Amino acid sequence: MPDPIASPPTGKAPRKLGQAVVIVHGMGEQRPMDTLRGFVQAVWSHDPARAPFYARVADPADPAGAKINQSWITPDSRTNSYELRRITTPYDVDGRRTDFYELYWADITQGTTRGRLAAWVTNLLWRRPTDIPPDARQLYIVTLLAVIVALCAALALATSVWQQHISLAAGLLVTILASLIIWLVDRFGIPYFGDVAAYMRAEAATVEKRALIRDRGLRLLKRLMMDDAYDRIVLVSHSLGSMIAYDLLQILWADFRPRELEAIRDRAKLKAIRAIDKATLVADGSAWPSKLDDLAGFRRDQWELYRQLRTADADHPLPWKISDFITLGSPLTHSEFLVTNNLAEFRRGMAERLFSACPPIAEGPAAGGTVLYQEGRSPSGKPRRAVHHGAVFAATRWTNIFDGGNGWLTGDPISGPMAEKFGPGVENIQVELRGSLGRIFTHTLYWSLTATGVEAGARPRSHLAVLRDAVDLGRKLEPSKPPPA
């Protein structure tokens, strides 16, 4: 019997180039491959629609012997770590294999001090009330009250000790409570929010760790981009990992964006870019529309431009292969509060192309402009054009999956919609998740097989169906036949 990983059975879908899915984990003391294995279980192993009959095997973890899609964990030098491996699949129903990778970065943020965490929290709290966005006010109030209570308790204790108004028993009790608070900060505060403090803002104390995380991610993604075995990469990110992935996208696009485009030679590419131009935004974020008239059409245009850019040739040796950016439980929705000081400063960053919008901001001053600019002429005198460095979402679709809640106990208060901050080209999908504690803090349940979840809206899907549709291993927009050479 032929090996299904080597070649698909006779009569099945013809062999196609593979695709890579890279998951960027969130904050906390993550163990290598924990996030990756859980994600693959949800997206591939338990999706009966993706694998043909020969790739269905008994689940070793299920005593009842339920069938799952086969996969293998195999070494891969592109991860630059013996602790990390890729998970690969056999050929699916479309004749295509998928390799799953994890960008692991938790080890780099180890060693965050209490002082760095306290400085980050102080920076967040030291804001004018008008600079606090509505979707962050509840968390802001909770954090502020906790800090005030702790400071008042410390002041009362110091005053009592100084005036010798505290008994030995009371002093012992206070010592125990103080030790418990310090233990909680060291056990939970630093391992989780220390990662945020170490990456969120570019400051003297964080620049080195930010650079190390980005260098690791860029090495992996560049190797995948230049690998001829893949023609598509999907970048999936959770929690704080979405901020890292967003930064990586912008850095990669600056190097891999289409340049030296000539009208006759690159007619198909320029046609795809002009289709994106119809949805471009003006630099003034206050004038952005609340939604696109044809979001589905815009996403089709993004896919077409990705298809035009994913193949390298002599004139354009750097292909762009990242078709999709997927954020799960992302704090990017609070960027004007976490990354900058207020919404005005964040909008200024958009106008200066420090941040990338979806759809991209036009090169020209008016709506309906273009993402192209002229960067010189060819030896024959023909004008050459390039896509500007802030237009990464011209060729990459952005899907944001979030769980709404009341911001206190239920749902996922870290996540939220993106359209107001990053543009109406982001497809926002709200789900309602329930775990073993019901709706209590569902931030880690987006790919959970034991949780229950449903899409909010008129045509509800399960939370796993939402995730699988976003990753789109079957490539719904891919033509059934390859384009002629």
Helices and strands as residue ranges (DSSP letters): E 18-24, H 34-40, I 41-45, G 53-55, E 56-58, E 67-69, E 72-74, G 77-79, E 86-88, E 98-103, H 114-125, G 129-131, G 134-136, H 137-162, H 168-184, I 185-193, H 194-199, H 207-225, E 230-238, H 240-256, H 267-277, G 285-287, H 295-309, E 322-328, G 331-334, H 335-338, H 343-351, E 372-377, E 383-387, G 392-394, E 397-403, H 419-422, E 427-434, E 452-455, H 463-471
